[in-house]
Amino acid sequence: MDTTISQKHPKGLYVLFFAEMWERFSYYGMRAILLMYLIDQVRGGLALSVAEGSAIYGLYTASVYLLSLPGGWIADNILGQKKSIFYGGIVIMIGHIILAIPSTNALFFTGLAVVALGTGLLKPNISSIVGELYPEGGARRDAAFSIFYIGINLGSFLGMLIVGYLGQKVNWHYGFGAAAVGMFFGLLVFKFAGDKYLRGLGMPPAKKVGDTAAASANGREKMLGYGLVALLVVFLSVLQLTGYINVTSAQGLAQAMGVIIVSVALVYFFYILLAGGLSPVEKKRVGVLIIFFFTAALFWSGFEQAGTTFQIFAERHTFRTIGNFEFPSSWFQNFNPLFIVTLAPVVAALWIFLAQRNINPPIPVKFAIGLLLLASGFFIMRFAAEEALSGQLVSPAFLAVTYLLHTIGELCLSPVGLSSFTKLAPKRYVSQLMGIWFVAASLGNLISGLFASNFDEENVAQMPHLFNQVFLVTGGLALLLLVFYKPIKKWMGGIE
């Protein structure tokens, strides 16, 4: 038996567990009520249309993850991961405090922007330190990320329970304020326990002592980088001038953001492949990360319907009364973290059990399983939507079973994806490529918001068709991964 698998996990993992738990309390708690606040016309919300509110929701959640890319660069090149996490947490807390102040729409959107900036600085770097705790890699690292994932989802469960209730039943801004309190607790845990159990990890980069040749190579890399950025700006400007994208409305800006995210990701991958000084083996591994990036983006575009179409479906078409108490529709989103906390230890133990017997599925196969489970959930929601067309409220069991399937799919893809990016990324690009992993989530969240813009009262009859589309696309990609998993595994160069 591999002794590295049977060893206990370091205490630093649990420091990161609790710090991430409170950060996710603030993020998912606020996210659970965000769309309802944007479209609320009765209790002091912003009274936007579903289309506009969904687009803004998608822009915000996409920005949170898109900003992980510069957040990773700042950690790799300036602050180090540990300082980036701490400063990012402070910025997040300030953003939630701004959101808690009843004021103008401009101040509210400023608060959203501040939270997005802070999350971009924190999110990729805390995952990078988890990877640093397990330099040996292997199934033990995968198991560690599954444990870490429990912290993420325990925080989201508590956040959606508390913030969701305060926001939907008491006052929207009380909910936003509770998210700030959660982030404050996360900062306390990370600062005081992290100094003891994360000593020597996530430190600022050492000063480089370069020779003439290295300086020349670095200059060429910078010139190529500047040239690629210039081409990207020209490309996007042409799209705007020709009317292909339109940034003058929320929906148009969201569509433009989708083009921007894909373009930025491709330019970044192109840059490190050409000018990153990678060996042939490293280039193949980056190629695998490109495949995983687009696979994850598609997965999150379906999974993140939890905050958009599923949220609207729960609010308008699902029976949610127990006795005389009508529980908030945001509580349906708690099925996911509840299932995660329950099932993540089982899945983590399963990967180790299979690895000990040399039958652990390759990473591409785990991604494919995740997509198949996601597709199955949308297949069920198609029938729920057909029943809702009769005008009757449908059973909450439809959403419960869908969330169960999606949760198991998430456990097959997300912790494994986090782990694989830390393993496959060239060491000097780890935080930046962790940022790219979260950019995939950014793209998925954005697509989710745009998809939900078709999900209003004027298009109720389209619900079964919309859910069936997601079923077909995600199921089709899963089958492609299963067909081509062997060459993908070969490009991974022996990393499991």
C-alpha positions in Angstrom: 0.0 0.0 0.0 1.2 3.5 -0.8 2.2 5.0 2.6 1.7 8.5 1.4 -2.0 7.8 1.0 -2.5 6.5 4.6 -0.7 9.4 6.3 -2.8 11.9 8.3 -3.5 15.3 6.7 -1.4 18.3 8.0 -3.1 20.8 10.3 -2.6 23.5 7.7 -5.3 21.8 5.6 -7.8 22.5 8.3 -6.7 26.1 8.7 -7.4 26.6 5.0 -10.6 24.6 5.4 -12.1 27.0 8.0 -10.8 30.2 6.3 -12.4 29.1 3.0 -15.5 28.0 4.9 -16.2 31.6 6.1 -15.2 33.2 2.8 -17.7 30.9 1.0 -20.3 31.7 3.7 -20.1 35.3 2.6 -20.0 34.6 -1.1 -22.7 32.0 -1.4 -24.9 33.6 1.2 -25.0 36.8 -0.8 -25.3 35.0 -4.1 -28.3 33.2 -2.9 -30.3 36.4 -2.6 -28.7 38.5 -5.3 -30.9 37.7 -8.2 -34.1 37.9 -6.1 -32.9 41.3 -4.8 -32.2 42.6 -8.3 -35.7 41.6 -9.6 -37.7 42.3 -6.4 -40.4 45.0 -6.9 -42.1 44.8 -3.5 -39.6 44.7 -0.7 -37.1 47.4 -1.7 -35.2 45.5 -4.4 -33.9 47.1 -7.6 -37.1 46.1 -9.6 -35.1 45.0 -12.7 -36.5 42.7 -15.4 -35.6 39.0 -15.2 -33.5 39.4 -18.4 -31.5 42.5 -17.0 -31.2 41.0 -13.5 -29.9 37.7 -14.8 -27.4 39.5 -17.0 -26.1 41.5 -14.1 -26.0 38.4 -11.9 -24.0 36.6 -14.6 -21.6 39.6 -14.9 -21.0 39.7 -11.2 -20.4 35.9 -10.7 -18.3 35.8 -13.9 -16.2 38.8 -12.7 -15.6 37.1 -9.3 -13.9 34.2 -11.1 -12.4 36.1 -14.0 -10.4 38.3 -11.6 -8.8 35.2 -10.2 -6.4 35.4 -13.2 -4.8 38.8 -12.2 -5.1 37.6 -8.5 -3.0 34.6 -9.3 -0.4 36.8 -11.2 -0.2 39.2 -8.2 0.5 36.3 -5.9 3.1 34.7 -8.2 5.0 37.9 -8.9 4.4 40.3 -6.0 2.7 39.4 -2.8 2.9 35.6 -2.5 -0.2 33.5 -1.8 -0.6 34.1 1.9 -0.6 37.9 1.8 -2.9 37.8 -1.3 -5.4 35.7 0.7 -5.4 38.0 3.7 -5.6 41.3 1.7 -8.3 39.8 -0.5 -10.4 38.9 2.5 -10.2 42.4 3.8 -11.4 43.8 0.5 -14.3 41.3 0.4 -15.4 42.3 3.9 -15.4 46.0 2.9 -17.4 45.2 -0.2 -20.1 43.4 1.8 -20.3 46.3 4.3 -21.0 48.6 1.3 -23.7 46.3 0.1 -25.3 46.3 3.6 -25.8 50.1 3.4 -29.2 51.0 1.9 -28.4 53.6 -0.7 -28.2 54.2 -4.4 -27.9 51.7 -7.2 -24.5 53.1 -8.0 -23.2 52.3 -4.4 -24.7 48.8 -4.6 -22.9 48.0 -7.8 -19.7 49.5 -6.4 -20.1 47.0 -3.5 -20.4 44.2 -6.0 -17.3 45.3 -7.8 -15.3 45.5 -4.5 -16.4 42.0 -3.5 -15.4 40.7 -7.0 -11.9 42.3 -6.7 -11.3 40.8 -3.3 -12.5 37.3 -4.3 -10.3 37.4 -7.3 -7.3 38.0 -5.1 -8.2 35.3 -2.5 -9.8 32.5 -4.4 -7.0 31.0 -6.6 -4.3 31.4 -3.9 -5.9 29.5 -1.1 -6.3 26.5 -3.4 -2.7 26.9 -4.4 -1.5 26.6 -0.8 -3.6 23.4 -0.4 -1.6 22.0 -3.3 1.7 23.1 -1.6 0.8 20.9 1.4 1.0 17.8 -0.8 4.1 18.0 -3.0 3.9 14.3 -3.6 0.6 14.6 -5.4 -1.4 11.4 -6.0 -4.7 10.3 -4.6 -3.9 11.8 -1.1 -3.9 15.2 -2.7 -7.2 14.5 -4.4 -8.6 13.4 -1.0 -7.3 16.6 0.6 -9.1 18.7 -2.0 -12.3 16.8 -1.3 -11.9 17.6 2.4 -11.2 21.2 1.5 -14.3 21.1 -0.5 -16.3 20.2 2.6 -15.2 23.5 4.1 -16.4 25.3 0.9 -19.8 23.7 1.1 -20.3 23.9 4.8 -19.7 27.6 4.5 -22.1 27.9 1.6 -24.8 25.9 3.5 -24.6 28.2 6.5 -24.4 31.2 4.3 -27.5 30.4 2.2 -29.4 29.3 5.4 -28.7 32.5 7.4 -28.2 35.1 4.7 -31.0 33.6 2.6 -33.5 33.9 5.5 -32.4 37.4 6.6 -32.5 38.7 3.1 -35.8 37.2 1.9 -37.7 37.2 5.2 -36.3 40.2 7.2 -34.4 42.8 5.1 -32.2 42.4 2.0 -29.4 44.5 3.5 -29.3 42.5 6.8 -28.5 39.6 4.6 -25.7 41.4 2.9 -24.4 42.6 6.3 -24.3 39.0 7.6 -22.0 38.1 4.7 -19.5 40.7 6.0 -19.5 39.1 9.4 -18.8 35.7 7.9 -15.7 37.1 6.1 -14.5 38.7 9.3 -14.4 35.3 11.0 -12.5 33.9 8.0 -9.9 36.5 8.3 -9.4 35.8 12.1 -8.9 32.1 11.4 -6.5 32.6 8.6 -4.4 35.3 10.3 -3.8 33.6 13.7 -3.9 29.9 12.9 -2.2 30.4 9.5 0.9 32.0 11.1 1.4 28.8 13.1 0.4 26.0 10.7 1.2 27.5 7.3 4.7 28.8 8.1 6.9 28.9 5.0 4.0 28.4 2.6 2.6 30.9 0.1 5.6 33.3 0.6 6.4 36.2 -1.7 8.5 35.2 -4.7 12.3 35.4 -4.2 14.1 38.2 -6.0 15.5 37.1 -9.3 19.2 37.5 -9.9 19.2 37.4 -13.7 22.1 37.3 -16.2 22.2 39.1 -19.5 20.7 36.1 -21.4 17.9 35.7 -18.9 17.1 39.4 -19.0 17.0 39.3 -22.8 14.7 36.3 -22.8 12.5 38.1 -20.2 12.4 41.1 -22.4 11.3 39.1 -25.4 8.6 37.4 -23.3 7.3 40.8 -22.2 7.2 42.1 -25.8 5.2 39.1 -26.9 2.9 39.6 -24.0 2.3 43.2 -24.8 1.8 42.3 -28.5 -0.9 39.7 -27.6 -2.7 42.2 -25.3 -2.7 44.8 -28.1 -4.1 42.3 -30.6 -6.8 41.4 -28.0 -7.8 45.0 -27.6 -7.9 45.5 -31.4 -10.0 42.4 -31.8 -12.5 43.4 -29.2 -12.7 47.0 -30.6 -13.5 45.7 -34.0 -16.2 43.5 -32.6 -17.7 46.6 -30.9 -17.5 48.8 -33.9 -19.0 46.2 -36.2 -21.9 45.7 -33.8 -21.1 42.0 -33.0 -20.9 43.0 -29.4 -22.7 45.8 -27.6 -21.6 47.1 -24.2 -24.3 49.7 -23.8 -26.8 47.3 -22.0 -26.5 44.7 -19.2 -27.3 41.9 -21.6 -25.0 43.2 -24.3 -22.2 43.6 -21.8 -22.7 40.1 -20.5 -22.5 38.7 -24.1 -19.4 40.8 -24.7 -17.9 39.5 -21.5 -18.3 36.0 -22.8 -16.2 36.8 -25.9 -13.7 38.6 -23.7 -13.3 35.7 -21.3 -12.7 33.2 -24.1 -10.3 35.5 -25.8 -8.3 36.3 -22.6 -8.1 32.6 -21.8 -6.9 31.7 -25.3 -4.4 34.5 -25.4 -3.0 33.5 -22.0 -2.6 29.9 -23.0 -1.0 30.9 -26.3 1.4 33.2 -24.4 2.7 30.6 -22.0 2.9 27.9 -24.7 5.0 30.3 -26.9 6.9 32.4 -24.4 6.7 30.5 -21.1 9.9 28.6 -21.5 8.1 25.3 -21.2 9.6 21.9 -21.9 7.7 19.6 -24.4 6.2 17.6 -21.6 5.0 20.8 -19.9 3.5 22.0 -23.1 1.5 18.8 -23.4 0.3 19.2 -19.9 -0.9 22.7 -20.6 -2.7 21.3 -23.6 -4.6 19.0 -21.2 -5.4 22.0 -19.0 -6.9 23.7 -22.0 -9.2 20.7 -22.5 -10.1 20.7 -18.8 -10.7 24.5 -18.9 -13.5 24.3 -21.6 -14.9 21.1 -20.1 -15.2 22.8 -16.7 -16.7 26.0 -18.3 -19.5 23.9 -19.8 -20.1 22.0 -16.5 -20.4 25.2 -14.5 -22.7 26.8 -17.1 -25.2 24.0 -16.2 -24.3 23.6 -12.6 -24.7 27.4 -11.8 -28.3 27.3 -13.0 -28.8 26.8 -9.2 -28.6 30.6 -8.8 -30.6 31.5 -11.9 -33.1 29.3 -13.6 -33.4 26.8 -10.7 -33.8 29.8 -8.3 -36.6 31.2 -10.4 -38.2 27.8 -10.9 -38.1 27.3 -7.1 -39.7 30.7 -6.5 -42.4 30.5 -9.0 -43.2 26.9 -9.8 -42.3 24.8 -6.8 -44.4 23.9 -3.7 -42.4 25.1 -0.6 -44.9 25.3 2.3 -44.5 23.3 5.5 -47.6 23.8 7.7 -48.1 27.5 7.8 -44.5 28.4 7.0 -43.4 29.2 3.5 -39.7 28.8 3.4 -37.5 31.0 1.2 -36.8 29.8 -2.3 -33.1 30.4 -1.7 -33.1 27.5 0.7 -33.4 25.1 -2.2 -29.8 25.9 -3.0 -28.9 24.4 0.3 -29.4 20.9 -1.1 -26.1 21.2 -2.8 -23.8 22.0 0.2 -25.8 19.6 2.4 -25.2 16.8 -0.1 -21.5 17.9 -0.4 -20.9 17.8 3.3 -22.5 14.4 3.5 -21.0 12.8 0.4 -17.5 14.4 0.0 -15.9 12.2 2.6 -17.4 9.2 0.9 -16.1 10.2 -2.5 -12.6 11.1 -1.1 -12.4 7.7 0.5 -13.6 6.1 -2.7 -10.7 7.6 -4.7 -8.2 6.4 -2.1 -9.8 2.9 -2.0 -9.7 2.6 -5.8 -6.1 4.0 -6.0 -4.9 1.4 -3.5 -6.2 -1.3 -5.9 -4.9 0.5 -9.0 -8.3 1.0 -10.4 -8.7 4.7 -9.7 -10.4 6.3 -12.9 -8.2 8.6 -14.9 -8.9 12.3 -14.4 -10.6 12.7 -17.9 -13.0 9.9 -17.0 -13.9 11.6 -13.7 -14.6 14.8 -15.7 -16.9 12.8 -18.1 -18.7 11.2 -15.2 -19.4 14.6 -13.7 -20.8 15.8 -17.0 -23.0 12.8 -17.4 -24.5 13.3 -13.9 -25.1 17.0 -14.7 -26.9 16.0 -17.9 -29.0 13.6 -16.0 -30.2 16.3 -13.6 -31.4 18.5 -16.6 -33.2 15.5 -18.0 -35.2 15.3 -14.8 -35.8 19.1 -14.8 -37.2 18.8 -18.3 -40.1 16.7 -16.8 -40.5 19.1 -13.9 -40.8 22.0 -16.4 -43.4 20.1 -18.4 -45.5 19.5 -15.2 -45.2 23.2 -14.3 -46.8 24.1 -17.6 -50.1 22.9 -16.2 -50.1 25.8 -13.8 -49.7 23.6 -10.7 -46.8 23.9 -8.3 -44.5 20.9 -8.7 -43.0 18.7 -6.0 -39.7 19.8 -4.4 -38.5 16.3 -5.1 -37.6 17.3 -8.7 -35.1 19.9 -7.5 -33.9 17.7 -4.7 -33.0 14.8 -7.0 -31.5 17.2 -9.5 -29.3 18.8 -6.9 -28.2 15.3 -5.7 -27.1 14.3 -9.2 -25.4 17.6 -9.7 -23.6 17.4 -6.4 -22.1 14.0 -7.1 -21.1 15.3 -10.5 -19.5 18.3 -8.9 -17.5 16.0 -6.6 -16.3 14.0 -9.6 -15.1 17.1 -11.4 -14.4 20.1 -9.2 -12.1 18.8 -6.4 -10.3 16.7 -9.0 -10.0 19.7 -11.3 -8.5 21.8 -8.6 -6.0 19.1 -7.8 -5.1 18.4 -11.4 -4.4 22.1 -12.1 -2.0 22.2 -9.2 -0.3 19.0 -10.5 -0.2 19.7 -14.2 0.7 23.4 -14.1 4.4 24.3 -14.5 5.5 25.3 -11.0 6.2 29.0 -11.9 2.7 29.3 -13.2 0.7 27.5 -10.6 -1.3 30.4 -9.1 -1.9 31.9 -12.6 -3.2 28.6 -13.9 -5.3 28.2 -10.8 -6.7 31.6 -11.8 -7.4 30.1 -15.3 -9.3 27.2 -13.6 -11.6 29.8 -11.9 -11.9 31.7 -15.2 -13.6 28.5 -16.5 -16.1 29.0 -13.6 -16.4 32.6 -14.7 -17.3 31.7 -18.2 -19.8 29.1 -16.9 -21.4 31.6 -14.5 -21.8 34.1 -17.3 -23.4 31.6 -19.7 -25.7 30.6 -16.8 -26.9 34.2 -16.4 -27.4 34.7 -20.1 -29.3 31.4 -20.3 -31.6 32.6 -17.5 -32.5 35.7 -19.5 -34.8 33.4 -21.6 -36.5 32.1 -18.4 -39.2 34.6 -17.7 -43.0 34.5 -17.5 -43.4 35.2 -21.2 -41.4 32.1 -22.1 -42.7 29.6 -19.7 -43.6 27.2 -22.5 -39.9 27.2 -23.5 -38.7 25.7 -20.1 -38.7 22.0 -21.2 -36.8 22.9 -24.4 -34.2 25.0 -22.5 -33.5 22.2 -20.0 -33.3 19.6 -22.8 -30.7 21.7 -24.7 -28.4 21.6 -21.7 -29.0 17.8 -21.3 -28.0 17.2 -24.9 -24.9 19.4 -25.0 -23.4 18.3 -21.7 -24.2 14.6 -22.4 -22.5 14.8 -25.8 -19.3 16.3 -24.4 -19.1 13.6 -21.7 -19.2 10.9 -24.4 -16.4 12.7 -26.3 -14.2 12.7 -23.2 -14.8 9.0 -22.7 -13.9 8.3 -26.3 -10.6 10.3 -26.2 -9.5 9.8 -22.5 -6.5 7.6 -23.4 -4.7 10.2 -25.6 -5.5 12.9 -23.0 -4.1 10.7 -20.2 -1.0 10.1 -22.3 -0.4 13.9 -22.6 -0.5 14.2 -18.9 2.9 12.6 -18.8 2.4 10.1 -16.0 0.6 12.4 -13.6 -2.4 10.8 -12.0 
